[in-house]
């Protein structure tokens, strides 16, 4: 009986040692827990144009991942982004920085600064920004999907 007790005690001690050395499964941590971080592909946009408060134009376009005009945007955890057209060598491949505060964003590309709001639902990102120039106003909404 003492032998069985010693074996059970020895197995228990070994099991405790092994279990205490196991790492817990934790989600990968990032210095930036911003949900916008990642690669996004634009699926459509809509732009409304106003002159003195009167709607003068409404345009939009949908995109397939194979279209020449298709754009992917990668938001990096270090607050930089890359705007890329993978199917075209003639469209711009731009880089810049971004700032996120709550659901507001600011994109900075050289001297160009774009401000707006965004929302994420599942794998869908919606970005909306307003450009006001004298009496003209453009409201653009872009819908993107996580790649």
C-alpha positions as CSV (number, residue, x, y, z in Angstrom):
1,X,0.0,0.0,0.0
2,X,2.9,2.4,0.8
3,X,4.3,1.7,-2.7
4,X,1.0,2.7,-4.4
5,X,0.8,5.8,-2.2
6,X,4.4,6.8,-3.1
7,X,3.6,6.3,-6.9
8,X,0.4,8.4,-6.7
9,X,2.3,11.1,-4.7
10,X,5.2,11.1,-7.2
11,X,2.8,11.3,-10.2
12,X,0.9,14.1,-8.6
13,X,4.0,16.1,-7.9
14,X,5.2,15.6,-11.5
15,X,1.8,16.6,-12.9
16,X,1.8,19.8,-10.7
17,X,5.3,20.7,-11.9
18,X,4.3,20.3,-15.5
19,X,1.0,22.1,-15.2
20,X,2.6,25.0,-13.4
21,X,5.1,25.5,-16.2
22,X,2.5,25.6,-18.9
23,X,1.8,29.0,-20.5
24,X,-1.8,30.2,-20.5
25,X,-3.3,30.7,-23.9
26,X,-3.8,34.4,-24.2
27,X,-4.7,36.4,-27.2
28,X,-1.8,38.0,-28.9
29,X,-1.3,41.4,-27.4
30,X,-0.5,44.5,-29.4
31,X,0.6,47.9,-28.3
32,X,-2.3,49.2,-30.3
33,X,-5.6,47.5,-29.7
34,X,-7.3,49.5,-32.4
35,X,-9.8,47.4,-34.3
36,X,-9.0,49.3,-37.5
37,X,-5.6,47.8,-37.7
38,X,-5.3,45.3,-40.6
39,X,-5.9,45.1,-44.4
40,X,-9.1,46.3,-45.9
41,X,-10.4,46.2,-49.4
42,X,-12.8,48.9,-50.7
43,X,-16.1,47.4,-52.0
44,X,-17.9,50.6,-52.8
45,X,-18.2,54.3,-52.3
46,X,-20.8,57.0,-52.6
47,X,-20.2,60.7,-52.9
48,X,-22.8,63.5,-52.5
49,X,-21.9,67.0,-53.8
50,X,-23.6,70.1,-52.5
51,X,-23.4,73.8,-53.7
52,X,-24.8,76.3,-51.2
53,X,-26.6,73.5,-49.4
54,X,-28.3,72.1,-52.6
55,X,-27.5,68.6,-53.7
56,X,-25.9,68.9,-57.2
57,X,-24.5,65.4,-57.7
58,X,-24.6,61.9,-56.4
59,X,-22.1,59.4,-57.6
60,X,-20.9,56.0,-56.5
61,X,-19.1,52.9,-57.6
62,X,-18.7,49.3,-56.6
63,X,-15.5,47.3,-56.9
64,X,-14.5,43.7,-57.4
65,X,-11.1,42.6,-56.1
66,X,-10.0,42.1,-59.7
67,X,-10.9,45.7,-60.9
68,X,-8.1,48.0,-61.9
69,X,-9.5,50.7,-59.6
70,X,-9.8,48.3,-56.7
71,X,-7.9,49.7,-53.6
72,X,-6.7,48.0,-50.5
73,X,-5.8,50.0,-47.4
74,X,-3.6,48.6,-44.7
75,X,-3.7,50.3,-41.3
76,X,-0.6,49.4,-39.2
77,X,-0.4,49.3,-35.4
78,X,2.2,52.1,-35.5
79,X,-0.4,54.5,-36.9
80,X,0.9,54.4,-40.5
81,X,-1.2,53.2,-43.5
82,X,-0.6,52.1,-47.0
83,X,-3.1,52.8,-49.8
84,X,-2.5,50.3,-52.6
85,X,-4.0,49.4,-55.9
86,X,-2.8,45.8,-56.4
87,X,-4.1,45.5,-60.0
88,X,-2.7,48.7,-61.3
89,X,0.8,50.2,-61.8
90,X,-0.7,53.6,-62.8
91,X,-2.8,54.2,-59.7
92,X,-1.1,55.8,-56.7
93,X,0.4,53.7,-54.0
94,X,0.3,56.1,-51.2
95,X,1.4,56.1,-47.6
96,X,0.6,58.2,-44.6
97,X,-0.2,58.3,-41.0
98,X,-3.5,58.2,-39.1
99,X,-4.9,59.2,-35.7
100,X,-8.0,57.5,-34.2
101,X,-9.9,59.1,-31.3
102,X,-13.1,57.2,-30.4
103,X,-14.8,56.8,-33.8
104,X,-13.1,59.8,-35.4
105,X,-10.2,59.4,-37.7
106,X,-7.6,61.8,-39.3
107,X,-5.6,60.6,-42.3
108,X,-2.4,62.5,-43.1
109,X,-0.8,62.2,-46.5
110,X,1.8,64.9,-46.9
111,X,-0.1,68.2,-46.9
112,X,-3.4,66.5,-47.4
113,X,-5.4,65.9,-44.2
114,X,-8.7,64.1,-44.2
115,X,-11.0,63.9,-41.2
116,X,-14.1,61.8,-40.6
117,X,-15.8,59.1,-38.7
118,X,-15.7,55.4,-39.0
119,X,-17.5,52.3,-37.7
120,X,-16.8,48.6,-37.8
121,X,-19.4,45.9,-37.8
122,X,-18.0,42.4,-38.1
123,X,-15.6,42.4,-41.0
124,X,-17.0,45.6,-42.5
125,X,-15.5,49.1,-42.1
126,X,-17.4,52.2,-43.1
127,X,-15.6,55.5,-43.3
128,X,-17.3,58.8,-43.9
129,X,-15.6,62.2,-44.5
130,X,-16.7,65.6,-45.4
131,X,-14.7,68.0,-47.6
132,X,-15.8,71.7,-47.5
133,X,-14.4,74.2,-49.9
134,X,-16.1,77.6,-50.0
135,X,-19.7,77.0,-51.1
136,X,-19.0,73.4,-52.1
137,X,-19.3,70.4,-49.8
138,X,-18.6,66.8,-50.6
139,X,-19.6,63.9,-48.3
140,X,-18.0,60.6,-49.2
141,X,-18.8,57.3,-47.6
142,X,-16.6,54.3,-48.3
143,X,-17.4,50.7,-47.4
144,X,-14.5,48.3,-47.0
145,X,-14.2,44.6,-46.0
146,X,-11.4,43.0,-43.9
147,X,-9.0,41.0,-46.0
